[in-house]
Amino acid sequence: KFRFEDVARDHGMSIRNFMRRFQTATGDKPLHYLQRLRIETAKTLLSTTRKSIKTISYEVGYDDASFFARLFRQHTELSPNQYRQQYRHKIA
């Protein structure tokens, strides 16, 4: 399981210092950055594979497929299934 506290510790800094430096470097809070990265990865998987929503949610780091679906909709204004139908590439 990914934890920002572990990353901060591994780099010899406090969680507060890590969060501040991360936001300065990227312009985004670490959690928002991670969520966006996970959603972008999920979008690729939805449009290029036949994997289930549950499998994709787990692969991108969410144990709860319902939470993933709600977060996905917040970022894309589409459910994962709607996104897949709209952006699916020809999957052999």
TORLUMTOR-559690 format. One record per residue: residue in one letter; residue number from 1; y, x, z of N, C-alpha, C in turn. Coordinates in nm, 2 decimals. Each point is the difference from the previous one (the first is absolute). Layout:
N
<atom resn="A" resi="NUM" n_north="Y" n_east="X" n_up="Z" ca_north="Y" ca_east="X" ca_up="Z" c_north="Y" c_east="X" c_up="Z"/>
...
END
This chain:
92
<atom resn="K" resi="1" n_north="-0.12" n_east="0.08" n_up="0.00" ca_north="0.12" ca_east="-0.08" ca_up="0.00" c_north="0.12" c_east="0.09" c_up="0.00"/>
<atom resn="F" resi="2" n_north="0.10" n_east="-0.03" n_up="-0.09" ca_north="0.12" ca_east="0.07" ca_up="-0.01" c_north="0.10" c_east="-0.03" c_up="0.11"/>
<atom resn="R" resi="3" n_north="0.06" n_east="0.10" n_up="0.06" ca_north="0.10" ca_east="-0.02" ca_up="0.11" c_north="0.11" c_east="0.10" c_up="-0.02"/>
<atom resn="F" resi="4" n_north="0.12" n_east="-0.05" n_up="0.00" ca_north="0.12" ca_east="0.09" ca_up="-0.01" c_north="0.00" c_east="0.10" c_up="0.12"/>
<atom resn="E" resi="5" n_north="-0.04" n_east="-0.05" n_up="0.11" ca_north="0.00" ca_east="0.09" ca_up="0.12" c_north="-0.08" c_east="0.13" c_up="-0.02"/>
<atom resn="D" resi="6" n_north="-0.12" n_east="-0.02" n_up="-0.07" ca_north="-0.09" ca_east="0.11" ca_up="-0.03" c_north="0.07" c_east="0.10" c_up="-0.10"/>
<atom resn="V" resi="7" n_north="0.07" n_east="-0.06" n_up="-0.10" ca_north="0.07" ca_east="0.09" ca_up="-0.09" c_north="0.11" c_east="0.08" c_up="0.07"/>
<atom resn="A" resi="8" n_north="0.08" n_east="-0.07" n_up="0.08" ca_north="0.10" ca_east="0.07" ca_up="0.08" c_north="-0.06" c_east="0.11" c_up="0.08"/>
<atom resn="R" resi="9" n_north="-0.10" n_east="-0.03" n_up="0.07" ca_north="-0.06" ca_east="0.10" ca_up="0.09" c_north="-0.06" c_east="0.12" c_up="-0.08"/>
<atom resn="D" resi="10" n_north="-0.06" n_east="-0.03" n_up="-0.11" ca_north="-0.06" ca_east="0.10" ca_up="-0.09" c_north="0.11" c_east="0.10" c_up="-0.05"/>
<atom resn="H" resi="11" n_north="0.13" n_east="-0.05" n_up="-0.01" ca_north="0.11" ca_east="0.08" ca_up="-0.05" c_north="0.09" c_east="0.05" c_up="0.12"/>
<atom resn="G" resi="12" n_north="-0.05" n_east="-0.02" n_up="0.12" ca_north="0.07" ca_east="0.06" ca_up="0.11" c_north="0.13" c_east="-0.07" c_up="0.04"/>
<atom resn="M" resi="13" n_north="0.01" n_east="-0.13" n_up="-0.02" ca_north="0.12" ca_east="-0.07" ca_up="0.03" c_north="-0.03" c_east="-0.13" c_up="0.07"/>
<atom resn="S" resi="14" n_north="0.11" n_east="-0.05" n_up="0.07" ca_north="-0.02" ca_east="-0.13" ca_up="0.06" c_north="0.00" c_east="-0.11" c_up="-0.10"/>
<atom resn="I" resi="15" n_north="-0.05" n_east="-0.11" n_up="0.03" ca_north="0.00" ca_east="-0.12" ca_up="-0.09" c_north="0.14" c_east="-0.03" c_up="-0.04"/>
<atom resn="R" resi="16" n_north="0.09" n_east="0.00" n_up="0.09" ca_north="0.14" ca_east="-0.04" ca_up="-0.03" c_north="0.06" c_east="0.10" c_up="-0.10"/>
<atom resn="N" resi="17" n_north="-0.02" n_east="0.13" n_up="0.02" ca_north="0.05" ca_east="0.10" ca_up="-0.09" c_north="-0.06" c_east="-0.01" c_up="-0.14"/>
<atom resn="F" resi="18" n_north="-0.13" n_east="-0.03" n_up="0.00" ca_north="-0.07" ca_east="-0.02" ca_up="-0.13" c_north="0.06" c_east="-0.12" c_up="-0.07"/>
<atom resn="M" resi="19" n_north="0.02" n_east="-0.11" n_up="0.07" ca_north="0.05" ca_east="-0.12" ca_up="-0.07" c_north="0.14" c_east="0.02" c_up="-0.05"/>
<atom resn="R" resi="20" n_north="0.09" n_east="0.07" n_up="0.08" ca_north="0.13" ca_east="0.03" ca_up="-0.05" c_north="0.00" c_east="0.09" c_up="-0.12"/>
<atom resn="R" resi="21" n_north="-0.08" n_east="0.11" n_up="0.00" ca_north="0.00" ca_east="0.09" ca_up="-0.11" c_north="-0.06" c_east="-0.06" c_up="-0.12"/>
<atom resn="F" resi="22" n_north="-0.10" n_east="-0.08" n_up="0.02" ca_north="-0.06" ca_east="-0.07" ca_up="-0.12" c_north="0.10" c_east="-0.09" c_up="-0.07"/>
<atom resn="Q" resi="23" n_north="0.07" n_east="-0.08" n_up="0.08" ca_north="0.10" ca_east="-0.09" ca_up="-0.05" c_north="0.11" c_east="0.07" c_up="-0.07"/>
<atom resn="T" resi="24" n_north="0.04" n_east="0.12" n_up="0.06" ca_north="0.11" ca_east="0.08" ca_up="-0.07" c_north="-0.05" c_east="0.05" c_up="-0.13"/>
<atom resn="A" resi="25" n_north="-0.13" n_east="0.05" n_up="-0.01" ca_north="-0.05" ca_east="0.05" ca_up="-0.12" c_north="-0.03" c_east="-0.10" c_up="-0.11"/>
<atom resn="T" resi="26" n_north="-0.04" n_east="-0.12" n_up="0.04" ca_north="-0.05" ca_east="-0.10" ca_up="-0.10" c_north="0.10" c_east="-0.11" c_up="-0.02"/>
<atom resn="G" resi="27" n_north="0.09" n_east="-0.02" n_up="0.10" ca_north="0.09" ca_east="-0.12" ca_up="0.00" c_north="-0.07" c_east="-0.13" c_up="0.04"/>
<atom resn="D" resi="28" n_north="-0.12" n_east="0.02" n_up="0.05" ca_north="-0.08" ca_east="-0.12" ca_up="0.04" c_north="-0.07" c_east="0.03" c_up="0.14"/>
<atom resn="K" resi="29" n_north="-0.03" n_east="-0.11" n_up="0.07" ca_north="-0.07" ca_east="0.02" ca_up="0.12" c_north="-0.15" c_east="0.02" c_up="-0.03"/>
<atom resn="P" resi="30" n_north="-0.07" n_east="0.08" n_up="0.08" ca_north="-0.14" ca_east="0.04" ca_up="-0.04" c_north="-0.09" c_east="-0.12" c_up="-0.02"/>
<atom resn="L" resi="31" n_north="0.01" n_east="-0.11" n_up="0.08" ca_north="-0.08" ca_east="-0.11" ca_up="-0.02" c_north="0.02" c_east="-0.07" c_up="-0.13"/>
<atom resn="H" resi="32" n_north="0.13" n_east="-0.02" n_up="-0.03" ca_north="0.04" ca_east="-0.06" ca_up="-0.13" c_north="-0.05" c_east="0.08" c_up="-0.12"/>
<atom resn="Y" resi="33" n_north="0.01" n_east="0.13" n_up="0.01" ca_north="-0.04" ca_east="0.09" ca_up="-0.11" c_north="-0.16" c_east="-0.01" c_up="-0.01"/>
<atom resn="L" resi="34" n_north="-0.07" n_east="0.00" n_up="0.11" ca_north="-0.14" ca_east="-0.01" ca_up="-0.01" c_north="-0.05" c_east="-0.14" c_up="-0.05"/>
<atom resn="Q" resi="35" n_north="0.07" n_east="-0.11" n_up="0.04" ca_north="-0.03" ca_east="-0.13" ca_up="-0.05" c_north="0.02" c_east="0.00" c_up="-0.16"/>
<atom resn="R" resi="36" n_north="0.11" n_east="0.05" n_up="-0.04" ca_north="0.03" ca_east="0.00" ca_up="-0.14" c_north="-0.10" c_east="0.08" c_up="-0.08"/>
<atom resn="L" resi="37" n_north="-0.04" n_east="0.11" n_up="0.05" ca_north="-0.10" ca_east="0.09" ca_up="-0.06" c_north="-0.14" c_east="-0.08" c_up="-0.01"/>
<atom resn="R" resi="38" n_north="-0.03" n_east="-0.06" n_up="0.11" ca_north="-0.13" ca_east="-0.08" ca_up="0.00" c_north="0.00" c_east="-0.11" c_up="-0.10"/>
<atom resn="I" resi="39" n_north="0.12" n_east="-0.07" n_up="-0.01" ca_north="0.01" ca_east="-0.12" ca_up="-0.09" c_north="-0.01" c_east="0.05" c_up="-0.14"/>
<atom resn="E" resi="40" n_north="0.07" n_east="0.11" n_up="-0.03" ca_north="-0.01" ca_east="0.06" ca_up="-0.14" c_north="-0.14" c_east="0.04" c_up="-0.04"/>
<atom resn="T" resi="41" n_north="-0.07" n_east="0.06" n_up="0.09" ca_north="-0.14" ca_east="0.03" ca_up="-0.02" c_north="-0.08" c_east="-0.13" c_up="-0.02"/>
<atom resn="A" resi="42" n_north="0.02" n_east="-0.10" n_up="0.08" ca_north="-0.07" ca_east="-0.12" ca_up="-0.02" c_north="0.03" c_east="-0.07" c_up="-0.13"/>
<atom resn="K" resi="43" n_north="0.12" n_east="0.01" n_up="-0.05" ca_north="0.04" ca_east="-0.06" ca_up="-0.13" c_north="-0.08" c_east="0.07" c_up="-0.11"/>
<atom resn="T" resi="44" n_north="-0.02" n_east="0.13" n_up="0.01" ca_north="-0.07" ca_east="0.07" ca_up="-0.10" c_north="-0.15" c_east="-0.04" c_up="0.00"/>
<atom resn="L" resi="45" n_north="-0.06" n_east="-0.01" n_up="0.12" ca_north="-0.14" ca_east="-0.04" ca_up="0.02" c_north="-0.02" c_east="-0.15" c_up="-0.05"/>
<atom resn="L" resi="46" n_north="0.10" n_east="-0.08" n_up="0.03" ca_north="-0.01" ca_east="-0.14" ca_up="-0.05" c_north="0.00" c_east="-0.02" c_up="-0.15"/>
<atom resn="S" resi="47" n_north="0.08" n_east="0.08" n_up="-0.06" ca_north="0.02" ca_east="-0.01" ca_up="-0.15" c_north="-0.11" c_east="0.08" c_up="-0.08"/>
<atom resn="T" resi="48" n_north="-0.07" n_east="0.09" n_up="0.07" ca_north="-0.09" ca_east="0.09" ca_up="-0.08" c_north="-0.15" c_east="-0.01" c_up="0.05"/>
<atom resn="T" resi="49" n_north="-0.03" n_east="-0.08" n_up="0.11" ca_north="-0.14" ca_east="-0.01" ca_up="0.04" c_north="-0.03" c_east="-0.14" c_up="0.03"/>
<atom resn="R" resi="50" n_north="-0.13" n_east="-0.02" n_up="0.02" ca_north="-0.05" ca_east="-0.14" ca_up="0.04" c_north="-0.03" c_east="0.00" c_up="0.15"/>
<atom resn="K" resi="51" n_north="0.05" n_east="0.09" n_up="0.07" ca_north="-0.03" ca_east="0.00" ca_up="0.15" c_north="0.06" c_east="-0.12" c_up="0.06"/>
<atom resn="S" resi="52" n_north="-0.07" n_east="-0.05" n_up="0.11" ca_north="0.05" ca_east="-0.11" ca_up="0.07" c_north="0.13" c_east="0.03" c_up="0.07"/>
<atom resn="I" resi="53" n_north="0.08" n_east="-0.10" n_up="0.04" ca_north="0.12" ca_east="0.01" ca_up="0.07" c_north="-0.03" c_east="0.07" c_up="0.14"/>
<atom resn="K" resi="54" n_north="-0.11" n_east="-0.05" n_up="0.06" ca_north="-0.03" ca_east="0.06" ca_up="0.13" c_north="-0.03" c_east="0.15" c_up="-0.01"/>
<atom resn="T" resi="55" n_north="-0.08" n_east="0.04" n_up="-0.10" ca_north="-0.03" ca_east="0.14" ca_up="-0.02" c_north="0.13" c_east="0.08" c_up="-0.03"/>
<atom resn="I" resi="56" n_north="0.09" n_east="-0.05" n_up="-0.08" ca_north="0.12" ca_east="0.07" ca_up="-0.03" c_north="0.09" c_east="0.01" c_up="0.12"/>
<atom resn="S" resi="57" n_north="0.00" n_east="-0.11" n_up="0.08" ca_north="0.09" ca_east="0.01" ca_up="0.12" c_north="-0.06" c_east="0.11" c_up="0.10"/>
<atom resn="Y" resi="58" n_north="-0.13" n_east="0.01" n_up="0.01" ca_north="-0.06" ca_east="0.10" ca_up="0.08" c_north="0.03" c_east="0.14" c_up="-0.05"/>
<atom resn="E" resi="59" n_north="-0.02" n_east="0.01" n_up="-0.14" ca_north="0.02" ca_east="0.14" ca_up="-0.06" c_north="0.14" c_east="0.05" c_up="0.01"/>
<atom resn="V" resi="60" n_north="0.10" n_east="-0.09" n_up="0.01" ca_north="0.14" ca_east="0.05" ca_up="0.01" c_north="0.05" c_east="0.00" c_up="0.15"/>
<atom resn="G" resi="61" n_north="-0.09" n_east="-0.03" n_up="0.09" ca_north="0.03" ca_east="0.02" ca_up="0.14" c_north="0.02" c_east="-0.12" c_up="0.09"/>
<atom resn="Y" resi="62" n_north="-0.04" n_east="-0.12" n_up="-0.05" ca_north="0.02" ca_east="-0.12" ca_up="0.08" c_north="-0.14" c_east="-0.05" c_up="0.04"/>
<atom resn="D" resi="63" n_north="-0.03" n_east="-0.02" n_up="0.12" ca_north="-0.12" ca_east="-0.06" ca_up="0.05" c_north="0.00" c_east="-0.15" c_up="-0.02"/>
<atom resn="D" resi="64" n_north="0.11" n_east="-0.06" n_up="0.00" ca_north="0.02" ca_east="-0.15" ca_up="-0.01" c_north="0.05" c_east="-0.04" c_up="-0.13"/>
<atom resn="A" resi="65" n_north="-0.09" n_east="-0.06" n_up="-0.08" ca_north="0.03" ca_east="-0.04" ca_up="-0.14" c_north="0.11" c_east="-0.11" c_up="0.00"/>
<atom resn="S" resi="66" n_north="0.01" n_east="-0.08" n_up="0.10" ca_north="0.10" ca_east="-0.10" ca_up="0.00" c_north="0.14" c_east="0.06" c_up="0.03"/>
<atom resn="F" resi="67" n_north="0.01" n_east="0.10" n_up="0.09" ca_north="0.12" ca_east="0.07" ca_up="0.02" c_north="0.04" c_east="0.07" c_up="-0.13"/>
<atom resn="F" resi="68" n_north="-0.09" n_east="0.07" n_up="-0.06" ca_north="0.03" ca_east="0.07" ca_up="-0.13" c_north="0.06" c_east="-0.10" c_up="-0.10"/>
<atom resn="A" resi="69" n_north="-0.07" n_east="-0.12" n_up="-0.01" ca_north="0.05" ca_east="-0.09" ca_up="-0.10" c_north="0.14" c_east="-0.05" c_up="0.03"/>
<atom resn="R" resi="70" n_north="0.03" n_east="-0.02" n_up="0.12" ca_north="0.14" ca_east="-0.04" ca_up="0.04" c_north="0.10" c_east="0.11" c_up="-0.03"/>
<atom resn="L" resi="71" n_north="-0.03" n_east="0.12" n_up="0.04" ca_north="0.08" ca_east="0.12" ca_up="-0.03" c_north="0.02" c_east="0.02" c_up="-0.15"/>
<atom resn="F" resi="72" n_north="-0.11" n_east="-0.02" n_up="-0.07" ca_north="0.01" ca_east="0.02" ca_up="-0.15" c_north="0.09" c_east="-0.10" c_up="-0.06"/>
<atom resn="R" resi="73" n_north="0.00" n_east="-0.13" n_up="0.05" ca_north="0.08" ca_east="-0.10" ca_up="-0.05" c_north="0.15" c_east="0.03" c_up="0.03"/>
<atom resn="Q" resi="74" n_north="0.02" n_east="0.05" n_up="0.12" ca_north="0.14" ca_east="0.04" ca_up="0.04" c_north="0.06" c_east="0.10" c_up="-0.10"/>
<atom resn="H" resi="75" n_north="-0.08" n_east="0.10" n_up="-0.04" ca_north="0.04" ca_east="0.11" ca_up="-0.09" c_north="0.01" c_east="-0.04" c_up="-0.14"/>
<atom resn="T" resi="76" n_north="-0.08" n_east="-0.09" n_up="-0.05" ca_north="-0.01" ca_east="-0.03" ca_up="-0.14" c_north="0.03" c_east="-0.15" c_up="-0.04"/>
<atom resn="E" resi="77" n_north="0.01" n_east="-0.08" n_up="0.10" ca_north="0.02" ca_east="-0.15" ca_up="-0.02" c_north="-0.11" c_east="-0.06" c_up="-0.07"/>
<atom resn="L" resi="78" n_north="-0.12" n_east="0.06" n_up="0.00" ca_north="-0.12" ca_east="-0.05" ca_up="-0.06" c_north="-0.11" c_east="0.03" c_up="0.10"/>
<atom resn="S" resi="79" n_north="-0.10" n_east="-0.09" n_up="0.00" ca_north="-0.12" ca_east="0.03" ca_up="0.08" c_north="-0.08" c_east="0.10" c_up="-0.08"/>
<atom resn="P" resi="80" n_north="-0.09" n_east="0.07" n_up="0.07" ca_north="-0.08" ca_east="0.10" ca_up="-0.07" c_north="-0.08" c_east="-0.06" c_up="-0.12"/>
<atom resn="N" resi="81" n_north="-0.05" n_east="-0.12" n_up="0.01" ca_north="-0.07" ca_east="-0.06" ca_up="-0.11" c_north="0.10" c_east="-0.04" c_up="-0.12"/>
<atom resn="Q" resi="82" n_north="0.12" n_east="-0.05" n_up="0.04" ca_north="0.10" ca_east="-0.02" ca_up="-0.11" c_north="0.04" c_east="0.13" c_up="-0.07"/>
<atom resn="Y" resi="83" n_north="0.01" n_east="0.10" n_up="0.08" ca_north="0.04" ca_east="0.13" ca_up="-0.06" c_north="-0.11" c_east="0.05" c_up="-0.10"/>
<atom resn="R" resi="84" n_north="-0.12" n_east="-0.01" n_up="0.05" ca_north="-0.12" ca_east="0.04" ca_up="-0.09" c_north="0.00" c_east="-0.08" c_up="-0.13"/>
<atom resn="Q" resi="85" n_north="0.02" n_east="-0.13" n_up="0.01" ca_north="-0.01" ca_east="-0.08" ca_up="-0.12" c_north="0.12" c_east="0.03" c_up="-0.09"/>
<atom resn="Q" resi="86" n_north="0.11" n_east="0.03" n_up="0.05" ca_north="0.12" ca_east="0.03" ca_up="-0.08" c_north="0.00" c_east="0.14" c_up="-0.06"/>
<atom resn="Y" resi="87" n_north="-0.05" n_east="0.10" n_up="0.07" ca_north="0.01" ca_east="0.14" ca_up="-0.04" c_north="-0.13" c_east="0.06" c_up="-0.03"/>
<atom resn="R" resi="88" n_north="-0.11" n_east="-0.07" n_up="-0.01" ca_north="-0.13" ca_east="0.06" ca_up="-0.02" c_north="-0.01" c_east="0.06" c_up="-0.14"/>
<atom resn="H" resi="89" n_north="-0.05" n_east="0.12" n_up="0.00" ca_north="-0.02" ca_east="0.07" ca_up="-0.12" c_north="-0.14" c_east="-0.04" c_up="-0.05"/>
<atom resn="K" resi="90" n_north="-0.03" n_east="0.03" n_up="-0.12" ca_north="-0.14" ca_east="-0.03" ca_up="-0.04" c_north="-0.10" c_east="0.09" c_up="0.08"/>
<atom resn="I" resi="91" n_north="-0.08" n_east="-0.07" n_up="0.08" ca_north="-0.10" ca_east="0.08" ca_up="0.08" c_north="-0.13" c_east="-0.02" c_up="-0.07"/>
<atom resn="A" resi="92" n_north="-0.06" n_east="0.11" n_up="-0.03" ca_north="-0.13" ca_east="0.00" ca_up="-0.07" c_north="-0.11" c_east="-0.04" c_up="0.10"/>
END
